[in-house]
Amino acid sequence: MTASLSDLFSRSVSRLGRLVVMTLGVTLLAGCGYNAMQAGDEQVKAAWSEVLNQYQRRADLIPALVKSVDAYMTNERAVLKEVTEARARVGSVQMSTDNLEDPQAMERFQQAQGSLSSALSRLLVVTENYPTLKADALFRDLQAELAGTENRIAVARGRYVQQVQAYNTLIRQFPGVITAKIMGYAPKANFSVENEAAISRAPAIEFSNTRGATPPAAPAPVPAAR
């Protein structure tokens, strides 16, 4: 009987000890920024998902855009081919939230998206030589949709940059750096420095039919009354 009571007491003390250790561990992790890191990690992933969503929106517009100009731009096949191939390369470069700790993967993603942006810019410049195309209602609608999507991409990129900066600062500062090492939190890849200046402003895409037009002459002065 005495032995049984002793064993029961020992097991109770052991369970109590484990509970105290777990409570202290949770308290220490919370005090060292674990909860903030968890929240920051989720915010970065959510921001990146929105970046991907807007880039996909742009990619989905391209087939219709190319089709709308194909009948008009008979002498610009190289430009159309470049846009189509750039879109295909974008589709082959996957950058999920699981890859956000890989700077090389981020660089490949940026290069693919940058090539598509450049090809689209050249295509839109060439369309200025086709007044009939610019007057097409479908083409104008696609241009407006593309312009709006580029603005949303810029906004989404800007939010992602801010979230990554906040998260990376958190896991690199003391005492958070200790918690990050223990729990396996690593810095997230960000957009490269040369692209950050472009994040704060929308791309300069001109769709107006009046581009390059000569401004109207000023009216002649009215002769003074005699």
Buried (B, 14 or more C-beta within 10 A) or exposed (E): EEEEEEEEEEEEEEEEEEEEEEEEEEEEBEEBBBEBBEEBBEBBBEBBEBBBEBBEBBBEBBEBBBEBBEEBBEEBEEBBEBBEEBBEBBEEEEBEBEBBEBBEBBEBBBBBBBBBBEBBEBBBEBBBEBEEBBEBEEBBEBBEBBBEBBBBBBBBBBBBBBBBEEBBEBBEEEEBBEBBEEBEBEBBBBBEEEBEEEBEEBBEBEBEEEEEEEEEEEEEEEEEEE
